[in-house]
Amino acid sequence: MRMTEMSSPGSSGGRIRWTGMADKRKRDSSEKEKTITIILSILVALVLWAYVLGEVNPTTQQTIANVPVQLLNIQSLTARELAISGDGKYTVNVIIEGKRSDIMNITAQDIIAEADLFGWSKGENFVPVNVIAPESLKILEAKPAKVEVTIEDLVALSKPVEVIFRGNMPADTEEGAIEVKPAAIEITGARSEVEAVTSVQVTVEVADFSAEGSTVQVIASAVNYAGMPVENIKLSANYIQVFAKLLRVKEIPLSVSIVGELAEGLGAELSVPETIKIKGTKGVIDEITSIDAEPVDVTGVTGNGTVSVKVILPEGVELAKGYENIQAGVVVEQISTKVFEYAADEIVLEGLTAGKSVTIQIASVEVKVTGRIDIVDQLEKEDLILYIDTEELAEGIQNVTIKASHEVALHTVTILPEEVTIELLQTGQE
């Protein structure tokens, strides 16, 4: 606050005049006027802007992104056995012009974009996109103006359905007795996509099956070599019914013989697994102690090689996993032959119990063996044991087969005669 001293007429002293308070009131009044002016200016601007928006409604432009393109006349391709490669999903960005009020609420769903495939041929095609907008709007541009559509041959291919079991399988157990309906599915689509399918798979849970068998319905999936689903194809059936049982697994001896003749002086040996694994219901599996395969015919074979072995499976029995394709190695080698003669009393009577006697009604038999030269040359008569199994024979005269056992590997052992007549008597002596 400022004070100024001044002299006053008619008085001997001076007077004091207060000027600071008046200056402050003037400044406050000026600031208020400025603030009011600013507020009024803003209000006027808003009113003018609202007027422009509501009354003047200027023309403006806007880009509508990702407008889906509808493909027309796809059926015309099908009629000519053609198909689109890929998912057939295309989008364009559309630039429109119109009054602001008309454009403000426009979305991609309000714009129609179409590409007509009628008359287009196999290969890569750039098909023009026709865009339709509400009448109040003008289409300025579509980006891209054309969509690239690859057209290929329409093909169909049948594939068997592969069942995949997921989950923990109990010990010594495998799935089996599998029935799949339908067993095969036809795949239809563009050639490149159909040919990419390596298999049609369904996945089932181990927990859904039992020894008695169960049926489940699952969705089929066409997959490529990497196990990934192949899209944009059509399956003749989307749902598959799978019946399966959980079967017992058992390892048993395998017997394989050779038939056929090779050139003079040559013989063949087989190299096959001594045992294989089979599976079946517990009641069936428990009764099987060994299994045979069909004889391997080596007629005309001139060198070493491999052949497939066909196992003779009883009803209700299957080969276990890993044994579906059994191979036998065939080794062709030079062979030698040797003949031995055995007297009747040199034939062992196996299973003959006390109180029984057997008479062989032949003086001797001849045994002809063939095998590798180095083995046969060292073979002695004592290396072969001839025997007759008498354990199950009844009393009386009957014809029986003489068998031979040996520890060395021989190609053939031929006994002549193959059968002999014997007489089995109950002597009554213990």
HELIX and SHEET records of a PDB file:
HELIX    1   1 GLY A   20  TYR A   51  1                                  32    
HELIX    2   2 VAL A   52  VAL A   56  3                                   5    
HELIX    3   3 ILE A   74  ALA A   79  1                                   6    
HELIX    4   4 ARG A  100  ILE A  103  1                                   4    
HELIX    5   5 ALA A  108  ASP A  110  5                                   3    
HELIX    6   6 ARG A  191  VAL A  194  1                                   4    
HELIX    7   7 VAL A  206  ASP A  208  5                                   3    
HELIX    8   8 LYS A  282  ILE A  285  1                                   4    
HELIX    9   9 ALA A  344  GLU A  346  5                                   3    
HELIX   10  10 ILE A  373  VAL A  376  1                                   4    
HELIX   11  11 LYS A  381  ASP A  383  5                                   3    
SHEET    1   A 2 MET A   3  SER A   7  0                                        
SHEET    2   A 2 GLY A  14  TRP A  18 -1                                        
SHEET    1   B 5 ASN A 130  ILE A 132  0                                        
SHEET    2   B 5 ILE A 112  ASP A 116 -1                                        
SHEET    3   B 5 THR A  59  LEU A  72  1                                        
SHEET    4   B 5 TYR A  90  LYS A  99 -1                                        
SHEET    5   B 5 LYS A 138  LYS A 143 -1                                        
SHEET    1   C 3 LEU A  82  SER A  85  0                                        
SHEET    2   C 3 LYS A 146  ARG A 166 -1                                        
SHEET    3   C 3 GLY A 123  PRO A 128 -1                                        
SHEET    1   D 4 LEU A  82  SER A  85  0                                        
SHEET    2   D 4 LYS A 146  ARG A 166 -1                                        
SHEET    3   D 4 ALA A 184  ALA A 190 -1                                        
SHEET    4   D 4 LYS A 234  LEU A 235 -1                                        
SHEET    1   E 4 LEU A  82  SER A  85  0                                        
SHEET    2   E 4 LYS A 146  ARG A 166 -1                                        
SHEET    3   E 4 SER A 199  GLU A 205  1                                        
SHEET    4   E 4 SER A 221  VAL A 223 -1                                        
SHEET    1   F 3 THR A 173  LYS A 181  0                                        
SHEET    2   F 3 TYR A 239  SER A 255 -1                                        
SHEET    3   F 3 SER A 214  ILE A 219 -1                                        
SHEET    1   G 4 THR A 173  LYS A 181  0                                        
SHEET    2   G 4 TYR A 239  SER A 255 -1                                        
SHEET    3   G 4 THR A 275  GLY A 280 -1                                        
SHEET    4   G 4 GLU A 318  LEU A 319 -1                                        
SHEET    1   H 3 THR A 173  LYS A 181  0                                        
SHEET    2   H 3 TYR A 239  SER A 255 -1                                        
SHEET    3   H 3 ILE A 291  ASP A 292  1                                        
SHEET    1   I 2 ILE A 258  VAL A 259  0                                        
SHEET    2   I 2 VAL A 296  ASP A 297  1                                        
SHEET    1   J 3 LEU A 266  SER A 271  0                                        
SHEET    2   J 3 GLN A 327  ALA A 343 -1                                        
SHEET    3   J 3 GLY A 305  SER A 308 -1                                        
SHEET    1   K 4 LEU A 266  SER A 271  0                                        
SHEET    2   K 4 GLN A 327  ALA A 343 -1                                        
SHEET    3   K 4 SER A 364  ARG A 372 -1                                        
SHEET    4   K 4 THR A 412  LEU A 416 -1                                        
SHEET    1   L 3 VAL A 348  GLU A 350  0                                        
SHEET    2   L 3 LEU A 384  ASP A 389  1                                        
SHEET    3   L 3 LYS A 403  HIS A 406 -1                                        
SHEET    1   M 3 LYS A 356  ILE A 360  0                                        
SHEET    2   M 3 GLU A 419  GLN A 426 -1                                        
SHEET    3   M 3 GLY A 396  THR A 401 -1                                        
END                                                                             
